[in-house]
C-alpha cells in the first residue's frame, strides 16, 4: 500500500541527559553558555551546537554521503572540481564555467574572497551533479566563450531548479535560508530548542598548568597556565520534526519516515564536542520520550520553570517525574494528548519514577524497539491518509 503524508504531523522528542563537568558550548568569553529561566541561572547549550553535533552524528549511521549536505562558502570550487572530473576541463576553465553558472542562481560573491560566496550555502552533492548535468555535454564549448558570451549562454539554464530539488536529508530537516535569493530557500522541517538545565547551577573554573617536559630542574614555574569555565547539569533537550514538511522537502513519504527515524537516532546519540579532550563529557541520555501529535508541537520545558531542587539522589529522577506530570497536565487540562507516545529510560529500579513515566508515556522499551514502533506508527498514519 502506498503512503501519503499530507496531514499535519509532528514528532516531539524529549530527552533528559546528565553531563559531568563540561564546557559543551562556549560563549564569546570562553565560558559555558547559560540562561536565566524561572528566575535562576542555568547551564545551556545552543540549538546550533546540537544541530551541528547531530549532522556529524549522521555520518556514523551508515547514511550515504550523497544524502548529506555541505554548508560552505566554497560552492564554486566544489562545483568546479565536479565539472572537471566529469568533462576533463582543466582547473582554470572549470573554475570559470562554474563561477558563471552560479550567476543565474543570484548567489553573490564575497567582497573579501572572489572564490567564495558572501554567505554559507547549504546544498547536497547530488544537487551539484544536477548542475553539472546542465552543461556537461557542452562544457568545452562554453569554456571557449568570452565572459559576456558565457554569461549570456548560461542565462537560459534552469540552475535554480537544480539547487531546489533532490535535497539531502539535513537540508530537508534544517532548511536553507539565503536572504538575497529567497527563491532557493527551504523551509525547515525540524526545530531544535536550546538544551537547558532543569535546575540552577553555578559556573566554576578549572585553573590549570602545563609542564614543559624539557624544563631544567633549576628552572621554576609552569610552561603555560590558564583557566577553563565549566559546569555540570541534567539537561532537558527538545526537538520536533514536522513530518508533513519533511515529506514536502524530500517529495518521498517513505524517505521522510526513514529520515525522521534517522534524525531521532542522531539527535539522541549526539553531543557537542566543546573542550571534549579536556573533560571527556560524553554521556548517554537517561530518558528519551517521543510524542506523535497532529495538532501542534509541544515543548515540555515548562515542567522545569520551577527549578528542580534536591538534597540527595541527584536531579535526573525528580526531573523525569516533573516531565511526566507536565505531559499529563497538558494532555488533560488542555485536552491535548498525543496521538501516540513511547519512551525509553534508565529509571526502572526507581519504582515511583518508573510508575510516573509509565502512566504518562507507556511502558519503557529499548531504544531500537522504540524507533521501530514509531516507524510502524508513522507508516500506519500515512496509509490511513491514503485510504481516506
C-alpha positions in Angstrom: 0.0 0.0 0.0 1.3 3.5 -0.9 1.8 6.2 1.8 0.6 9.8 1.8 1.8 12.3 4.4 -0.3 15.4 3.7 -1.8 15.6 7.2 -0.1 17.8 9.7 2.0 15.5 12.0 4.7 16.4 14.5 7.2 14.1 16.3 8.3 15.7 19.6 11.5 14.4 21.1 12.0 14.9 24.9 15.4 14.0 26.4 16.9 14.1 29.8 20.7 13.8 29.9 23.2 14.5 32.7 26.7 15.6 31.9 29.7 15.7 34.2 31.9 18.8 34.5 32.0 20.1 30.9 32.1 23.2 28.6 29.8 21.9 25.9 29.2 25.2 24.1 31.2 28.3 25.0 30.2 31.9 24.8 32.4 34.8 23.5 34.4 34.8 26.7 35.1 31.0 26.5 32.7 30.1 29.4 29.8 27.6 29.1 26.7 29.3 27.8 24.0 30.0 30.3 20.4 31.3 30.5 18.1 32.7 33.2 14.9 30.7 33.4 12.4 30.5 36.2 14.4 33.2 38.0 17.7 31.2 38.2 20.8 30.9 36.1 21.2 27.6 34.4 23.7 25.8 32.0 22.6 26.0 28.4 23.8 24.5 25.1 22.6 26.3 21.9 20.4 24.7 19.3 23.1 25.5 16.7 25.7 23.5 18.6 23.4 20.5 18.9 22.3 20.7 15.2 25.9 20.6 14.2 26.5 17.6 16.5 23.5 15.9 15.0 24.8 16.4 11.5 28.1 14.9 12.4 26.3 12.0 14.1 24.6 11.3 10.8 27.9 10.2 9.3 28.1 7.4 11.9 24.7 5.9 11.0 25.8 4.5 7.6 23.9 7.1 5.6 25.1 7.6 2.1 27.3 10.6 1.8 25.3 11.8 -1.2 22.3 12.0 1.1 24.1 14.5 3.4 24.6 18.2 2.8 27.6 20.5 2.8 27.5 24.0 4.3 30.2 26.2 2.9 31.1 29.4 1.1 33.1 27.4 -1.4 30.4 26.0 -3.7 32.1 27.4 -6.8 35.3 25.4 -6.0 33.2 22.3 -5.3 31.2 22.7 -8.5 34.4 23.3 -10.5 36.0 20.1 -9.1 33.0 18.0 -10.2 32.8 19.7 -13.6 36.5 19.0 -14.2 36.2 15.4 -13.1 33.2 14.8 -15.4 34.4 16.7 -18.5 38.2 16.7 -18.3 38.3 20.5 -18.4 41.5 22.0 -16.9 41.3 23.6 -13.5 41.1 27.2 -14.7 38.5 26.6 -17.3 36.3 24.5 -14.9 36.5 27.3 -12.3 35.5 29.9 -14.9 32.5 27.9 -16.1 31.4 27.0 -12.5 31.5 30.7 -11.4 29.4 31.7 -14.4 26.9 29.0 -13.6 26.2 30.5 -10.2 25.4 33.9 -11.6 21.8 33.0 -12.7 21.4 31.5 -9.2 21.8 35.0 -7.8 24.4 34.0 -5.2 26.7 36.9 -4.7 30.4 36.6 -4.3 32.3 37.6 -1.2 33.8 41.1 -1.1 36.9 39.7 0.5 37.5 36.5 -1.5 36.2 36.3 -5.0 36.3 32.4 -5.0 33.8 32.3 -2.1 30.2 33.3 -1.8 29.2 36.1 0.6 27.5 33.6 3.0 27.4 29.9 3.8 25.3 27.9 1.3 23.8 24.6 2.4 23.5 22.1 -0.5 23.8 18.5 -1.5 26.3 16.6 -3.6 23.5 15.3 -5.9 22.4 18.9 -6.4 25.9 19.7 -7.7 25.7 16.8 -10.0 22.4 18.1 -11.3 24.2 21.4 -12.0 27.0 19.6 -13.9 24.3 17.7 -15.9 23.2 21.1 -17.3 26.5 21.8 -19.0 28.4 18.5 -19.2 27.8 18.0 -22.9 28.8 21.5 -23.9 31.4 22.3 -21.2 34.4 22.6 -23.6 32.5 24.9 -26.0 31.4 27.1 -23.1 35.0 27.4 -21.8 36.0 28.8 -25.2 33.5 31.7 -25.0 34.3 35.2 -23.8 33.0 36.2 -20.4 29.9 38.1 -21.7 29.1 35.3 -24.2 29.4 32.7 -21.5 27.2 34.6 -19.1 24.5 35.1 -21.8 24.7 31.4 -22.8 24.1 30.3 -19.3 21.1 32.6 -18.7 18.8 30.0 -20.2 19.8 27.2 -17.9 17.4 26.2 -15.1 20.1 26.5 -12.4 17.6 27.3 -9.7 15.7 24.0 -10.3 18.9 22.0 -9.9 19.6 23.5 -6.4 15.9 23.4 -5.2 15.2 19.7 -6.0 16.8 16.5 -4.7 17.6 17.9 -1.2 19.9 15.9 1.1 18.2 14.9 4.3 19.9 17.5 6.5 18.9 20.4 4.2 15.3 18.9 4.3 15.5 18.8 8.1 17.2 22.1 9.0 16.3 24.2 6.0 18.2 26.7 4.0 17.9 30.5 4.3 19.5 32.9 1.8 18.2 36.4 2.3 19.4 37.7 -1.1 17.9 34.7 -3.0 14.6 33.7 -1.4 13.7 31.5 -4.3 16.2 28.9 -3.2 15.2 28.9 0.5 14.0 25.6 2.0 11.6 25.7 5.0 13.0 23.7 7.9 11.1 20.5 8.8 12.8 20.4 12.2 13.0 22.8 15.2 15.6 22.3 17.9 15.4 24.1 21.3 18.4 25.2 23.3 19.2 22.5 25.8 18.6 23.8 29.3 19.4 22.5 32.8 16.4 21.5 34.8 17.9 23.2 37.9 20.1 26.1 38.9 23.9 25.6 38.7 27.0 27.7 39.4 29.7 28.4 36.9 33.0 27.0 38.1 36.6 27.4 36.8 39.4 24.9 36.4 42.8 26.6 36.9 45.3 24.5 35.0 49.0 24.5 34.4 51.1 22.6 31.8 54.6 21.3 32.5 57.4 21.8 30.0 58.9 18.4 29.6 62.3 19.9 28.7 62.3 22.2 31.8 65.6 22.0 33.7 65.4 21.3 37.4 66.9 24.7 38.1 64.0 26.5 36.3 60.8 27.0 38.2 57.2 27.7 37.0 54.9 26.1 34.6 55.3 26.1 30.8 51.8 27.6 30.5 48.8 28.2 32.6 45.2 29.2 32.1 41.6 28.6 33.2 38.5 27.0 31.7 35.0 27.6 32.8 32.8 24.5 33.3 29.6 23.3 34.9 27.6 20.1 35.2 23.9 19.6 34.8 20.9 17.5 34.0 19.7 18.9 30.7 16.3 18.9 29.1 16.7 18.6 25.4 13.8 19.1 22.9 13.3 18.9 19.2 10.3 18.4 16.9 10.0 17.2 13.3 7.2 18.3 11.1 6.7 15.1 9.1 4.4 16.8 6.5 7.1 19.4 5.8 9.8 16.8 5.7 7.8 14.9 3.1 7.3 18.1 1.1 11.0 18.8 1.1 12.0 15.3 0.2 9.0 14.5 -2.1 9.1 10.9 -0.9 6.9 9.8 2.1 8.9 6.6 2.7 12.1 8.5 2.8 10.6 11.2 5.0 9.7 8.5 7.6 13.2 6.9 7.3 14.8 10.4 7.7 12.7 11.2 10.8 13.9 8.0 12.5 17.5 8.8 11.5 17.2 12.3 12.9 15.8 10.9 16.3 18.7 8.5 16.5 21.4 11.0 15.6 19.9 13.7 17.8 19.7 11.3 20.7 23.2 10.0 20.3 24.9 13.3 19.6 26.9 15.6 21.9 28.6 19.0 21.3 32.3 18.5 21.3 33.4 21.7 23.1 36.5 21.0 25.2 35.9 17.3 24.8 39.5 16.4 25.2 39.7 18.3 28.5 36.5 17.0 30.1 35.6 13.7 28.4 32.0 14.6 28.9 30.2 12.3 26.5 27.3 10.5 28.2 24.1 8.7 27.1 20.6 10.1 27.8 18.7 8.8 30.8 15.4 9.3 29.2 14.0 9.6 25.7 10.3 10.2 25.2 8.5 10.5 21.9 5.1 12.1 21.2 3.4 11.9 17.8 0.9 14.8 17.5 -1.4 16.1 14.8 -2.3 19.4 16.5 1.0 21.3 17.2 4.5 20.7 18.7 4.6 20.9 22.5 7.9 21.7 24.3 7.7 20.4 27.8 10.3 22.8 29.2 7.6 24.3 31.4 8.0 21.3 33.6 11.2 23.0 34.8 10.1 26.6 35.1 10.3 25.9 38.8 13.8 24.7 39.1 14.3 21.2 40.4 15.9 21.1 43.8 17.3 18.1 45.7 19.4 17.4 48.7 20.4 13.8 47.8 19.9 11.5 44.9 20.7 13.9 42.0 18.5 15.8 39.6 17.6 13.2 36.9 14.8 11.2 38.7 12.9 14.3 40.0 13.3 15.9 36.6 11.8 12.7 35.0 8.8 12.9 37.4 8.3 16.6 36.7 8.3 15.8 32.9 5.7 13.1 33.3 3.4 15.4 35.4 3.7 18.2 32.8 2.8 16.0 29.9 -0.2 14.7 31.8 -1.3 18.2 32.7 -1.2 19.3 29.1 -3.0 16.2 28.0 -5.9 16.6 30.5 -6.1 20.3 31.3 -5.7 21.5 27.7 -7.3 18.4 26.1 -4.2 17.9 24.0 -3.0 14.3 24.4 -0.5 12.9 21.9 -1.8 10.6 19.2 1.0 8.1 20.2 3.6 8.1 22.9 6.7 6.0 23.6 9.6 6.0 26.0 12.9 4.5 26.9 14.6 5.3 30.2 17.0 4.2 32.9 14.7 4.6 35.9 13.3 1.0 36.1 14.9 0.5 39.6 13.1 3.6 40.9 9.5 2.5 41.4 8.0 6.0 41.9 9.7 7.4 38.9 9.1 4.4 36.7 5.4 4.4 37.6 5.0 8.1 36.8 6.7 7.7 33.4 4.6 4.6 32.5 1.4 6.5 33.4 2.4 9.4 31.1 4.3 7.7 28.2 3.6 4.0 28.4 5.9 1.1 29.3 9.6 1.6 28.6 11.2 0.0 25.5 14.7 -0.5 24.4 15.7 2.4 22.2 15.9 0.4 18.9 12.4 -1.1 19.6 11.1 2.4 20.3 12.3 3.6 16.9 10.7 0.6 15.2 7.4 1.3 17.0 7.5 4.9 15.9 8.3 4.0 12.3 5.4 1.5 12.2 3.0 4.1 13.6 4.1 6.7 11.0 3.6 4.2 8.2 0.2 3.4 9.5 -0.6 7.1 9.7 0.4 7.5 6.1 -1.6 4.5 5.0 -4.7 5.8 6.8 -4.4 9.1 4.9 -4.0 7.2 1.6 -7.2 5.2 2.1 -9.3 8.3 3.0 
